[in-house]
């Protein structure tokens, strides 16, 4: 399981686009996400396709969001 924080800059849009943090399983499917500005994880009932094209991410190795995910992780 890997945790990716989106860092995409969205200058071409006229509205505020939030960059969230995503939990991705070893098969590359998104199993849940944490909305920007919160620490609560939202999990999907089934892993979903995760498209990283035209977006930028950093992989989180430690920190509050990773720790919170590890405490909440349900076994995807």
N, CA and C atoms as an extended XYZ file, in Angstrom:
228
Properties=species:S:1:pos:R:3:atomname:S:1:resname:S:1:resid:I:1 pbc="F F F"
N         0.846       -1.168        0.000 N   UNK     1
C         0.000        0.000        0.000 CA  UNK     1
C         0.898        1.241        0.000 C   UNK     1
N         0.544        2.190       -0.828 N   UNK     2
C         1.294        3.445       -0.902 CA  UNK     2
C         0.344        4.626       -0.735 C   UNK     2
N         0.850        5.703       -0.158 N   UNK     3
C         0.064        6.914        0.052 CA  UNK     3
C         0.664        8.016       -0.826 C   UNK     3
N        -0.183        8.609       -1.683 N   UNK     4
C         0.258        9.669       -2.590 CA  UNK     4
C        -0.490       10.960       -2.301 C   UNK     4
N         0.266       12.032       -2.110 N   UNK     5
C        -0.324       13.368       -1.952 CA  UNK     5
C        -0.197       14.078       -3.287 C   UNK     5
N        -1.320       14.572       -3.785 N   UNK     6
C        -1.300       15.272       -5.065 CA  UNK     6
C        -0.743       16.674       -4.876 C   UNK     6
N         0.146       17.081       -5.781 N   UNK     7
C         0.752       18.414       -5.728 CA  UNK     7
C         0.583       19.151       -7.058 C   UNK     7
N        -0.404       18.744       -7.849 N   UNK     8
C        -0.632       19.332       -9.160 CA  UNK     8
C        -0.979       20.807       -9.029 C   UNK     8
N        -0.376       21.628       -9.877 N   UNK     9
C        -0.715       23.046       -9.975 CA  UNK     9
C        -1.756       23.170      -11.081 C   UNK     9
N        -2.849       23.858      -10.817 N   UNK    10
C        -3.958       23.957      -11.766 CA  UNK    10
C        -4.164       25.407      -12.234 C   UNK    10
N        -3.190       26.009      -12.929 N   UNK    11
C        -3.331       27.426      -13.304 CA  UNK    11
C        -4.348       27.675      -14.418 C   UNK    11
N        -4.680       26.660      -15.209 N   UNK    12
C        -5.547       26.865      -16.366 CA  UNK    12
C        -7.034       26.848      -16.029 C   UNK    12
N        -7.396       26.556      -14.784 N   UNK    13
C        -8.813       26.543      -14.414 CA  UNK    13
C        -9.161       27.785      -13.611 C   UNK    13
N       -10.400       28.210      -13.723 N   UNK    14
C       -10.833       29.452      -13.085 CA  UNK    14
C       -11.334       29.254      -11.659 C   UNK    14
N       -11.388       28.032      -11.193 N   UNK    15
C       -11.900       27.758       -9.855 CA  UNK    15
C       -10.825       27.036       -9.043 C   UNK    15
N       -11.048       26.930       -7.749 N   UNK    16
C       -10.077       26.325       -6.842 CA  UNK    16
C       -10.186       24.797       -6.901 C   UNK    16
N        -9.137       24.127       -7.362 N   UNK    17
C        -9.106       22.669       -7.422 CA  UNK    17
C        -8.322       22.163       -6.218 C   UNK    17
N        -8.961       21.325       -5.423 N   UNK    18
C        -8.310       20.765       -4.241 CA  UNK    18
C        -7.480       19.552       -4.619 C   UNK    18
N        -6.310       19.439       -4.047 N   UNK    19
C        -5.440       18.277       -4.226 CA  UNK    19
C        -5.578       17.396       -2.991 C   UNK    19
N        -6.034       16.174       -3.165 N   UNK    20
C        -6.267       15.260       -2.065 CA  UNK    20
C        -5.100       14.283       -1.912 C   UNK    20
N        -5.209       13.412       -0.924 N   UNK    21
C        -4.225       12.374       -0.670 CA  UNK    21
C        -4.905       11.034       -0.901 C   UNK    21
N        -4.218       10.129       -1.601 N   UNK    22
C        -4.827        8.879       -2.045 CA  UNK    22
C        -4.058        7.665       -1.530 C   UNK    22
N        -4.792        6.614       -1.174 N   UNK    23
C        -4.210        5.324       -0.803 CA  UNK    23
C        -4.355        4.401       -2.007 C   UNK    23
N        -3.220        3.874       -2.476 N   UNK    24
C        -3.192        3.045       -3.680 CA  UNK    24
C        -2.614        1.684       -3.315 C   UNK    24
N        -3.331        0.625       -3.704 N   UNK    25
C        -2.853       -0.722       -3.374 CA  UNK    25
C        -1.735       -1.148       -4.324 C   UNK    25
N        -1.192       -2.337       -4.114 N   UNK    26
C        -0.057       -2.822       -4.905 CA  UNK    26
C        -0.418       -3.059       -6.370 C   UNK    26
N        -1.710       -3.206       -6.669 N   UNK    27
C        -2.167       -3.389       -8.050 CA  UNK    27
C        -2.374       -2.052       -8.762 C   UNK    27
N        -2.138       -0.926       -8.055 N   UNK    28
C        -2.295        0.391       -8.662 CA  UNK    28
C        -3.708        0.938       -8.608 C   UNK    28
N        -4.577        0.322       -7.819 N   UNK    29
C        -5.967        0.777       -7.684 CA  UNK    29
C        -6.109        1.626       -6.421 C   UNK    29
N        -6.934        2.654       -6.515 N   UNK    30
C        -7.187        3.530       -5.378 CA  UNK    30
C        -8.196        2.868       -4.447 C   UNK    30
N        -7.844        2.743       -3.172 N   UNK    31
C        -8.736        2.128       -2.200 CA  UNK    31
C        -9.408        3.162       -1.301 C   UNK    31
N        -8.895        4.387       -1.301 N   UNK    32
C        -9.482        5.440       -0.492 CA  UNK    32
C        -8.730        6.740       -0.653 C   UNK    32
N        -9.273        7.780       -0.035 N   UNK    33
C        -8.633        9.083       -0.123 CA  UNK    33
C        -8.932        9.907        1.122 C   UNK    33
N        -8.137       10.928        1.306 N   UNK    34
C        -8.304       11.871        2.399 CA  UNK    34
C        -8.466       13.241        1.765 C   UNK    34
N        -9.588       13.900        2.021 N   UNK    35
C        -9.837       15.206        1.413 CA  UNK    35
C        -8.826       16.226        1.925 C   UNK    35
N        -8.508       17.162        1.066 N   UNK    36
C        -7.584       18.238        1.415 CA  UNK    36
C        -8.111       18.990        2.640 C   UNK    36
N        -7.247       19.210        3.622 N   UNK    37
C        -7.622       19.964        4.814 CA  UNK    37
C        -8.251       19.129        5.920 C   UNK    37
N        -8.361       17.807        5.715 N   UNK    38
C        -8.917       16.931        6.746 CA  UNK    38
C        -7.939       15.804        7.044 C   UNK    38
N        -8.256       14.998        8.047 N   UNK    39
C        -7.436       13.826        8.362 CA  UNK    39
C        -8.269       12.552        8.318 C   UNK    39
N        -9.528       12.648        7.912 N   UNK    40
C       -10.418       11.497        7.865 CA  UNK    40
C       -10.312       10.789        6.522 C   UNK    40
N       -10.071        9.479        6.568 N   UNK    41
C        -9.981        8.675        5.351 CA  UNK    41
C       -11.352        8.192        4.923 C   UNK    41
N       -11.619        8.231        3.625 N   UNK    42
C       -12.847        7.726        3.029 CA  UNK    42
C       -12.451        6.538        2.160 C   UNK    42
N       -13.019        5.366        2.445 N   UNK    43
C       -12.663        4.157        1.726 CA  UNK    43
C       -13.764        3.761        0.757 C   UNK    43
N       -13.370        3.205       -0.380 N   UNK    44
C       -14.310        2.717       -1.377 CA  UNK    44
C       -14.680        1.272       -1.053 C   UNK    44
N       -15.878        0.843       -1.454 N   UNK    45
C       -16.284       -0.544       -1.229 CA  UNK    45
C       -15.474       -1.499       -2.104 C   UNK    45
N       -15.033       -1.011       -3.291 N   UNK    46
C       -14.157       -1.782       -4.180 CA  UNK    46
C       -13.050       -0.858       -4.660 C   UNK    46
N       -11.828       -1.371       -4.814 N   UNK    47
C       -10.750       -0.534       -5.358 CA  UNK    47
C       -11.130        0.023       -6.729 C   UNK    47
N       -10.714        1.264       -6.996 N   UNK    48
C       -11.061        1.948       -8.239 CA  UNK    48
C        -9.824        2.269       -9.061 C   UNK    48
N       -10.045        2.419      -10.364 N   UNK    49
C        -8.985        2.824      -11.275 CA  UNK    49
C        -8.405        4.149      -10.799 C   UNK    49
N        -7.088        4.275      -10.850 N   UNK    50
C        -6.422        5.491      -10.399 CA  UNK    50
C        -5.560        6.022      -11.534 C   UNK    50
N        -5.974        7.128      -12.117 N   UNK    51
C        -5.280        7.720      -13.255 CA  UNK    51
C        -4.357        8.836      -12.771 C   UNK    51
N        -3.061        8.665      -12.966 N   UNK    52
C        -2.083        9.651      -12.535 CA  UNK    52
C        -1.611       10.547      -13.675 C   UNK    52
N        -2.161       10.360      -14.878 N   UNK    53
C        -1.707       11.151      -16.019 CA  UNK    53
C        -2.086       12.623      -15.837 C   UNK    53
N        -1.196       13.496      -16.278 N   UNK    54
C        -1.350       14.957      -16.232 CA  UNK    54
C        -1.470       15.502      -14.805 C   UNK    54
N        -1.087       14.703      -13.803 N   UNK    55
C        -1.127       15.130      -12.409 CA  UNK    55
C         0.226       14.838      -11.776 C   UNK    55
N         0.530       15.549      -10.695 N   UNK    56
C         1.797       15.344       -9.997 CA  UNK    56
C         1.519       14.892       -8.572 C   UNK    56
N         2.359       13.961       -8.106 N   UNK    57
C         2.197       13.392       -6.771 CA  UNK    57
C         3.553       13.245       -6.097 C   UNK    57
N         3.517       13.234       -4.775 N   UNK    58
C         4.664       12.806       -3.994 CA  UNK    58
C         4.192       11.626       -3.147 C   UNK    58
N         5.074       10.679       -2.931 N   UNK    59
C         4.735        9.534       -2.096 CA  UNK    59
C         5.103        9.856       -0.661 C   UNK    59
N         4.129        9.732        0.238 N   UNK    60
C         4.374       10.005        1.650 CA  UNK    60
C         4.914        8.755        2.319 C   UNK    60
N         5.942        8.921        3.113 N   UNK    61
C         6.561        7.793        3.803 CA  UNK    61
C         6.216        7.799        5.293 C   UNK    61
N         5.981        8.987        5.847 N   UNK    62
C         5.625        9.096        7.261 CA  UNK    62
C         4.892       10.416        7.470 C   UNK    62
N         4.365       10.605        8.652 N   UNK    63
C         3.638       11.824        8.955 CA  UNK    63
C         2.231       11.515        9.435 C   UNK    63
N         1.490       12.565        9.769 N   UNK    64
C         0.161       12.407       10.355 CA  UNK    64
C        -0.805       11.635        9.461 C   UNK    64
N        -0.859       11.949        8.161 N   UNK    65
C        -1.802       11.262        7.277 CA  UNK    65
C        -1.457        9.790        7.118 C   UNK    65
N        -0.187        9.480        7.008 N   UNK    66
C         0.226        8.080        6.881 CA  UNK    66
C        -0.104        7.332        8.167 C   UNK    66
N         0.198        7.927        9.309 N   UNK    67
C        -0.101        7.286       10.589 CA  UNK    67
C        -1.599        7.080       10.767 C   UNK    67
N        -2.390        8.086       10.395 N   UNK    68
C        -3.841        7.985       10.512 CA  UNK    68
C        -4.367        6.881        9.594 C   UNK    68
N        -3.801        6.787        8.385 N   UNK    69
C        -4.223        5.741        7.464 CA  UNK    69
C        -3.909        4.368        8.046 C   UNK    69
N        -2.719        4.210        8.589 N   UNK    70
C        -2.322        2.914        9.129 CA  UNK    70
C        -3.216        2.508       10.294 C   UNK    70
N        -3.708        3.464       11.078 N   UNK    71
C        -4.598        3.174       12.190 CA  UNK    71
C        -5.989        2.794       11.695 C   UNK    71
N        -6.404        3.356       10.550 N   UNK    72
C        -7.757        3.170       10.040 CA  UNK    72
C        -7.844        2.072        9.004 C   UNK    72
N        -6.731        1.684        8.417 N   UNK    73
C        -6.669        0.735        7.303 CA  UNK    73
C        -7.434       -0.546        7.600 C   UNK    73
N        -8.299       -0.950        6.668 N   UNK    74
C        -9.199       -2.070        6.900 CA  UNK    74
C        -8.765       -3.341        6.176 C   UNK    74
N        -7.703       -3.341        5.458 N   UNK    75
C        -7.222       -4.568        4.839 CA  UNK    75
C        -7.530       -4.720        3.366 C   UNK    75
N        -7.277       -3.709        2.586 N   UNK    76
C        -7.505       -3.794        1.149 CA  UNK    76
C        -6.378       -4.544        0.502 C   UNK    76
